[in-house]
C-alpha cells in the first residue's frame, strides 16, 4: 500500500485542497479534506469540485489497491449525485471497489461532511501498465 501513499503525495490538487489520506486497505481508501475559504461556492458551501475530487481520488486509490504492482488506474467515467450541501468540515470520502476485473474496475465513493452523507459517486477505472 506504500505506492498509494507515494502517489497521493504527488497529487498537487490534493495539496491545494488540504486533503489527507486516511485509512488504506485492499479495496478501501479514505480521504479527508477541510472546507477551505478557497474551495467554497457562492452560497458558502463546499464546492462540488472539492467533493468530486476527493471522491474520485478515494475511489481511484481503492481500485489501485487491488491492482498488481505493474498497473496504475485512470478514471474512465464517474457519476456523482449531490445529496446535500457540504456545510461542516472536514469532508470525508470513502472509496471502495464494487467489482474488479482485468479491463475495468467498478468503484464507488460516499462523501460525508461532519454530520451527513453529501454525495454518492459511482464510476469505472481502467487499469493501465505503469
C-alpha positions as CSV (number, residue, x, y, z in Angstrom):
1,X,0.0,0.0,0.0
2,X,3.1,2.2,0.1
3,X,2.6,3.1,-3.6
4,X,-0.8,4.6,-2.7
5,X,0.8,7.0,-0.2
6,X,3.5,7.9,-2.6
7,X,1.1,8.5,-5.5
8,X,-1.2,10.6,-3.2
9,X,1.7,12.8,-2.2
10,X,2.3,13.6,-5.9
11,X,-1.2,14.9,-6.4
12,X,-0.9,18.7,-6.2
13,X,-4.7,19.1,-6.3
14,X,-5.0,17.2,-3.1
15,X,-2.3,19.5,-1.6
16,X,-4.3,22.6,-2.8
17,X,-7.4,21.3,-1.1
18,X,-5.5,20.4,2.1
19,X,-6.6,16.7,1.7
20,X,-5.1,13.9,3.8
21,X,-5.0,10.2,3.1
22,X,-6.7,8.2,5.9
23,X,-7.4,4.5,6.1
24,X,-5.9,2.4,3.3
25,X,-6.6,-1.3,2.9
26,X,-7.4,-3.6,0.0
27,X,-10.4,-2.3,-1.9
28,X,-11.0,0.6,0.6
29,X,-9.4,4.1,0.8
30,X,-10.5,7.2,2.8
31,X,-9.5,10.8,2.2
32,X,-10.4,13.8,4.3
33,X,-10.3,17.5,3.4
34,X,-11.2,20.7,5.2
35,X,-13.6,23.1,3.7
36,X,-11.2,25.9,3.0
37,X,-12.1,29.5,2.0
38,X,-10.7,28.8,-1.4
39,X,-13.0,25.8,-2.0
40,X,-16.4,27.4,-1.4
41,X,-19.2,28.0,-3.8
42,X,-21.2,31.2,-3.9
43,X,-23.6,30.2,-1.1
44,X,-20.7,29.3,1.3
45,X,-20.9,25.5,0.9
46,X,-18.2,23.2,-0.1
47,X,-17.8,23.4,-3.9
48,X,-18.8,20.3,-5.9
49,X,-15.3,20.3,-7.4
50,X,-13.9,19.6,-3.9
51,X,-16.4,16.9,-3.2
52,X,-15.8,15.3,-6.6
53,X,-12.0,15.5,-6.4
54,X,-11.7,13.7,-3.1
55,X,-14.4,11.1,-4.0
56,X,-12.8,10.4,-7.4
57,X,-9.3,10.0,-5.7
58,X,-10.7,7.8,-2.9
59,X,-12.4,5.5,-5.4
60,X,-9.3,5.5,-7.7
61,X,-7.0,4.6,-4.9
62,X,-9.3,1.9,-3.8
63,X,-9.1,0.5,-7.3
64,X,-5.3,0.8,-7.3
65,X,-5.1,-1.1,-4.0
66,X,-6.4,-4.3,-5.8
67,X,-4.2,-3.9,-8.8
68,X,-0.9,-5.8,-9.4
69,X,2.2,-3.6,-8.8
70,X,2.9,-3.1,-12.5
71,X,-0.5,-1.3,-13.0
72,X,-1.9,2.1,-12.4
73,X,-5.6,3.2,-12.9
74,X,-7.3,6.1,-14.7
75,X,-10.9,7.2,-14.3
76,X,-12.9,6.4,-17.4
77,X,-16.2,7.8,-16.0
78,X,-17.6,9.0,-12.7
79,X,-21.2,9.9,-11.8
80,X,-22.0,12.0,-8.8
81,X,-25.2,12.5,-7.0
82,X,-25.0,15.5,-4.7
83,X,-27.3,14.7,-1.8
84,X,-26.9,17.7,0.5
85,X,-24.7,20.8,0.8
86,X,-21.3,20.3,2.4
87,X,-21.7,22.6,5.4
88,X,-19.4,21.5,8.1
89,X,-15.9,20.1,7.6
90,X,-13.8,18.2,7.4
91,X,-15.2,16.3,4.4
92,X,-14.5,12.5,4.3
93,X,-14.6,10.4,1.1
94,X,-14.8,6.7,1.5
95,X,-13.8,4.9,-1.7
96,X,-14.5,1.2,-2.4
97,X,-14.2,-1.4,-5.1
98,X,-17.5,-2.9,-6.2
99,X,-16.1,-5.3,-8.8
100,X,-12.5,-5.6,-10.0
101,X,-12.0,-7.1,-13.5
102,X,-9.0,-7.3,-15.8
103,X,-10.1,-4.5,-18.1
104,X,-12.5,-2.4,-15.8
105,X,-12.8,-1.8,-12.1
106,X,-16.2,-0.6,-10.9
107,X,-15.9,1.7,-7.9
108,X,-18.0,3.9,-5.6
109,X,-17.4,6.7,-3.2
110,X,-19.5,8.1,-0.4
111,X,-18.7,11.6,0.7
112,X,-19.7,13.0,4.1
113,X,-19.4,16.3,5.9
114,X,-19.3,16.2,9.7
115,X,-23.0,15.3,10.0
116,X,-24.4,13.7,6.9
117,X,-23.7,12.0,3.6
118,X,-23.4,14.7,1.0
119,X,-22.6,12.7,-2.2
120,X,-22.8,9.3,-3.7
121,X,-20.5,8.5,-6.6
122,X,-20.1,5.5,-8.9
123,X,-17.5,5.1,-11.7
124,X,-15.3,3.0,-13.8
125,X,-11.5,2.8,-13.5
126,X,-9.3,1.4,-16.3
127,X,-6.1,-0.4,-15.4
128,X,-3.0,0.7,-17.4
129,X,0.5,-0.6,-17.4
130,X,2.7,1.7,-15.4
